[in-house]
């Protein structure tokens, strides 16, 4: 967890104005509940499979790993106590513009995780079997050949997809976007006295983006709207007027609800245009 997000502890401490030791405690607790518990559940599965000498074992180990990753991301997501944690899944190591990542359009990141684990499980089997020529001949080498098939298939699929894709210089189908980051300090971000000023800052930067690049879609950060937009018609109209200048659309993050505490509130994303 530290290797994936070394800033997590200090971010918690800074965001909530807490001592760094509290940030570390939260990091350890979150990593244990939403990460370590799933890997602990995978361990007996892998141990049981590794005792078997069969070429298909690496693929079964990969399936078990993908199962725990699915659990991390999708279990407990509808509870008010715990949430899923799909951060740092193994397949993200293969992300990028190359051929391997194209399979994500079909399998998501989990297909890449499967390929990575299958090959590594087969290599581990070879390492265990190197002193046992019979086991190596029966399961080690055939297992590696079988485990490599998913990666080969994924690379072949990605190569075909990239070959069929339009060249990067082609303008058809491409949309110009702008990403706005106002860097509003935490001290004023969630204070109602500054809601209007914070919004004005985002609107000003958005108009600047319109002047410089004419984007069709503008992105604001997850916490750019710290108020309940549904309960603030004046703010909504101000956003609509700004978007109408270039007939653009806006994707912005913020809380969703009536603002009165009578209904559940959700961390949401808003798709806005000059038409509302």
C-alpha positions as CSV (number, residue, x, y, z in Angstrom):
1,X,0.0,0.0,0.0
2,X,2.8,2.4,0.8
3,X,4.5,1.7,-2.6
4,X,1.3,2.4,-4.5
5,X,0.3,5.6,-2.6
6,X,3.2,6.9,-0.4
7,X,1.4,10.2,0.0
8,X,-1.8,8.7,1.5
9,X,-0.9,9.1,5.1
10,X,0.2,12.7,4.8
11,X,-2.8,13.5,2.6
12,X,-5.2,12.3,5.3
13,X,-3.3,14.3,7.9
14,X,-3.2,17.5,5.8
15,X,-6.8,17.3,4.5
16,X,-8.4,16.8,8.0
17,X,-5.8,18.8,9.9
18,X,-4.7,15.9,12.0
19,X,-1.3,14.7,13.3
20,X,0.7,12.5,10.9
21,X,0.5,9.6,13.3
22,X,-3.3,9.6,12.8
23,X,-2.8,9.6,9.1
24,X,-0.6,6.5,9.4
25,X,-3.1,4.8,11.6
26,X,-5.9,5.4,9.1
27,X,-3.7,4.2,6.3
28,X,-2.9,0.9,8.1
29,X,-6.5,0.4,9.0
30,X,-7.8,1.1,5.5
31,X,-5.2,-1.1,3.9
32,X,-5.9,-3.9,6.3
33,X,-9.6,-3.9,5.9
34,X,-9.9,-3.2,2.2
35,X,-6.7,-4.9,0.9
36,X,-4.9,-7.3,3.2
37,X,-8.0,-9.2,4.2
38,X,-8.6,-10.2,0.5
39,X,-5.0,-11.3,0.0
40,X,-5.1,-13.4,3.1
41,X,-8.2,-15.1,1.7
42,X,-6.3,-15.8,-1.5
43,X,-3.3,-17.4,0.3
44,X,-5.0,-20.8,1.2
45,X,-6.4,-21.0,-2.3
46,X,-3.0,-20.6,-3.8
47,X,-1.4,-22.9,-1.3
48,X,-3.9,-25.6,-2.0
49,X,-3.6,-25.3,-5.8
50,X,0.3,-25.2,-5.7
51,X,0.4,-28.6,-4.1
52,X,-1.1,-30.1,-7.2
53,X,1.2,-30.9,-10.1
54,X,-0.8,-30.1,-13.3
55,X,-0.2,-27.6,-16.2
56,X,-3.6,-25.9,-15.6
57,X,-2.7,-24.9,-12.0
58,X,-1.2,-21.5,-13.0
59,X,-4.5,-20.6,-14.8
60,X,-6.5,-21.6,-11.7
61,X,-4.2,-19.5,-9.5
62,X,-4.8,-16.5,-11.8
63,X,-8.5,-17.1,-11.6
64,X,-8.3,-17.1,-7.8
65,X,-6.3,-13.8,-7.8
66,X,-8.8,-12.1,-10.1
67,X,-11.6,-13.3,-7.8
68,X,-10.0,-11.5,-4.9
69,X,-9.5,-8.4,-7.0
70,X,-13.2,-8.5,-8.0
71,X,-14.0,-8.8,-4.3
72,X,-11.9,-5.8,-3.4
73,X,-13.6,-3.6,-5.9
74,X,-17.2,-4.8,-5.7
75,X,-18.0,-6.3,-2.3
76,X,-19.3,-4.0,0.5
77,X,-19.7,-1.1,-1.9
78,X,-23.4,-0.6,-0.9
79,X,-22.8,-0.5,2.8
80,X,-22.5,2.6,4.9
81,X,-19.5,1.2,6.9
82,X,-17.1,-0.2,4.3
83,X,-16.5,0.5,0.6
84,X,-14.7,-1.4,-2.1
85,X,-11.1,-0.6,-2.8
86,X,-10.0,-1.2,-6.4
87,X,-6.8,0.8,-6.0
88,X,-3.6,-0.6,-7.3
89,X,-4.9,-3.8,-9.0
90,X,-2.1,-5.8,-10.5
91,X,-3.3,-5.3,-14.1
92,X,-2.6,-1.6,-13.8
93,X,1.1,-2.4,-14.2
94,X,0.3,-3.0,-17.9
95,X,-1.5,0.3,-18.5
96,X,-0.4,2.5,-21.2
97,X,-0.9,3.2,-24.9
98,X,0.5,-0.2,-26.0
99,X,-1.2,-3.4,-27.3
100,X,-1.5,-5.1,-23.9
101,X,-3.9,-2.6,-22.4
102,X,-6.5,-2.8,-25.2
103,X,-8.1,-5.9,-23.7
104,X,-9.5,-3.6,-21.0
105,X,-12.3,-2.7,-23.4
106,X,-13.6,-6.2,-22.9
107,X,-12.4,-7.6,-19.6
108,X,-11.5,-4.4,-17.7
109,X,-8.3,-4.4,-15.7
110,X,-9.0,-7.9,-14.6
111,X,-8.0,-9.6,-17.9
112,X,-4.6,-8.0,-17.5
113,X,-4.3,-9.2,-13.9
114,X,-5.2,-12.7,-15.0
115,X,-2.4,-12.7,-17.7
116,X,0.2,-11.4,-15.3
117,X,-0.6,-13.8,-12.5
118,X,-0.8,-16.8,-14.8
119,X,2.7,-16.3,-16.1
120,X,4.2,-15.6,-12.7
121,X,2.5,-18.6,-11.1
122,X,3.9,-20.8,-13.9
123,X,7.4,-19.3,-13.3
124,X,7.0,-20.0,-9.6
125,X,6.0,-23.6,-10.4
126,X,9.2,-24.0,-12.5
127,X,11.3,-22.6,-9.6
128,X,9.7,-25.2,-7.2
129,X,10.1,-28.0,-9.7
130,X,13.7,-27.4,-10.9
131,X,15.1,-30.0,-8.4
132,X,12.4,-32.5,-9.5
133,X,12.9,-33.3,-13.3
134,X,9.8,-35.4,-13.4
135,X,7.6,-32.7,-11.9
136,X,9.2,-30.1,-14.2
137,X,8.5,-32.2,-17.2
138,X,5.0,-33.1,-16.2
139,X,3.7,-29.6,-15.1
140,X,6.4,-27.0,-15.1
141,X,7.3,-26.5,-18.7
142,X,3.8,-27.3,-20.0
143,X,2.3,-25.0,-17.4
144,X,4.4,-22.1,-18.5
145,X,3.4,-22.7,-22.2
146,X,-0.3,-22.8,-21.2
147,X,0.0,-19.8,-18.9
148,X,1.6,-17.7,-21.7
149,X,-1.4,-18.2,-23.9
150,X,-3.6,-15.5,-22.3
151,X,-0.8,-12.9,-22.6
152,X,-0.1,-13.9,-26.2
153,X,-3.8,-13.6,-27.1
154,X,-4.1,-10.3,-25.3
155,X,-1.1,-8.9,-27.2
156,X,-2.5,-10.2,-30.5
157,X,-5.9,-8.6,-29.9
158,X,-4.3,-5.3,-28.9
159,X,-2.1,-5.3,-32.0
160,X,-5.2,-5.8,-34.2
161,X,-7.1,-3.1,-32.4
162,X,-4.3,-0.6,-32.7
163,X,-3.8,-1.4,-36.4
164,X,-7.4,-0.7,-37.1
165,X,-7.5,2.5,-35.1
166,X,-7.4,5.8,-36.9
167,X,-4.0,7.6,-37.0
168,X,-3.4,10.0,-34.2
169,X,-3.3,12.9,-36.7
170,X,-6.8,12.3,-37.9
171,X,-9.3,14.8,-36.5
172,X,-12.5,12.8,-37.0
173,X,-13.9,11.4,-33.8
174,X,-11.6,13.4,-31.5
175,X,-12.9,15.9,-29.0
176,X,-10.9,18.7,-27.5
177,X,-11.2,18.8,-23.7
178,X,-9.9,21.0,-20.8
179,X,-9.0,20.0,-17.3
180,X,-9.4,22.7,-14.6
181,X,-7.7,22.6,-11.2
182,X,-8.3,25.6,-9.1
183,X,-6.2,24.4,-6.1
184,X,-8.7,25.8,-3.6
185,X,-7.2,25.4,-0.1
186,X,-8.9,22.9,2.3
187,X,-9.4,25.7,4.8
188,X,-12.0,27.4,2.5
189,X,-13.2,24.5,0.4
190,X,-15.9,23.3,2.6
191,X,-16.9,26.6,4.3
192,X,-20.2,28.0,3.1
193,X,-18.9,31.6,3.2
194,X,-16.5,30.8,0.3
195,X,-18.8,28.7,-1.9
196,X,-19.5,31.5,-4.4
197,X,-15.8,32.6,-4.5
198,X,-14.6,29.1,-5.1
199,X,-17.1,28.6,-7.9
200,X,-16.1,32.0,-9.4
201,X,-12.5,30.8,-9.5
202,X,-13.5,27.6,-11.4
203,X,-15.7,29.6,-13.8
204,X,-12.9,32.1,-14.4
205,X,-10.4,29.3,-15.3
206,X,-13.0,27.7,-17.5
207,X,-13.5,30.9,-19.5
208,X,-9.7,31.1,-19.8
209,X,-9.7,27.6,-21.2
210,X,-12.4,28.6,-23.7
211,X,-10.3,31.6,-24.9
212,X,-7.1,29.5,-25.3
213,X,-8.4,26.2,-26.7
214,X,-12.1,26.1,-27.4
215,X,-12.7,22.8,-25.6
216,X,-16.0,20.9,-26.1
217,X,-15.9,19.2,-22.7
218,X,-14.5,20.7,-19.5
219,X,-13.5,18.6,-16.4
220,X,-13.5,19.9,-12.9
221,X,-12.1,17.8,-10.0
222,X,-14.0,15.4,-7.7
223,X,-14.5,18.0,-5.0
224,X,-14.9,21.1,-7.1
225,X,-18.5,21.5,-6.0
226,X,-18.6,21.4,-2.2
227,X,-22.2,22.5,-2.0
228,X,-25.5,20.8,-3.0
229,X,-25.9,22.0,-6.5
230,X,-29.6,21.0,-6.6
231,X,-30.3,23.4,-3.8
232,X,-28.4,26.3,-5.4
233,X,-30.2,27.5,-8.5
234,X,-28.2,30.7,-8.7
235,X,-24.9,28.7,-8.9
236,X,-26.4,26.4,-11.5
237,X,-27.5,29.3,-13.7
238,X,-24.0,30.8,-13.4
239,X,-22.5,27.6,-14.6
240,X,-25.0,27.4,-17.5
241,X,-24.1,31.0,-18.6
242,X,-20.4,30.2,-18.6
243,X,-20.9,27.0,-20.7
244,X,-23.2,28.8,-23.1
245,X,-20.3,31.0,-24.2
246,X,-18.8,28.0,-26.1
247,X,-21.7,25.6,-26.2
248,X,-19.6,23.3,-24.1
249,X,-20.4,20.6,-21.5
250,X,-19.0,20.2,-18.0
251,X,-18.2,17.2,-15.9
252,X,-17.8,18.1,-12.2
253,X,-17.7,16.2,-8.9
254,X,-19.6,17.1,-5.8
255,X,-22.2,15.9,-3.3
256,X,-25.7,15.1,-4.5
257,X,-28.8,15.6,-2.4
258,X,-31.4,18.2,-1.3
259,X,-29.0,19.7,1.3
260,X,-31.5,19.4,4.1
261,X,-30.4,16.0,5.5
262,X,-33.7,14.4,4.8
263,X,-32.4,12.1,2.0
264,X,-29.1,10.2,1.6
265,X,-26.3,12.2,0.2
266,X,-23.9,10.7,-2.4
267,X,-20.5,11.6,-3.8
268,X,-21.6,12.2,-7.4
269,X,-20.5,13.4,-10.8
270,X,-22.6,16.0,-12.6
271,X,-22.9,16.4,-16.4
272,X,-23.9,20.0,-17.1
273,X,-24.5,22.1,-20.2
274,X,-25.9,25.6,-20.9
275,X,-29.3,23.8,-21.1
276,X,-29.0,22.6,-17.5
